């Protein structure tokens, strides 16, 4: 789980990889939550926030590319 400043230093490819792995992990955690075998429910919230951070940074970059 990376901070926003760490994510901003990553390239577009790295962000894409991070996003894919975070979405896969979220799927696994949701599956565990539905079978009531989730050890730390707070990880769901943290992972959703990380995904939102990644998407926000990607959107910022797209908007700056369009503006330039």
Secondary structure, 3 states (H helix, E strand, C coil): CCCHHHHHCCCHHHHHHHHHHHHHHHHHHHHHHHCCCCCCCHHHHHHHHHHHHHHHHHHHHHHHHHHC
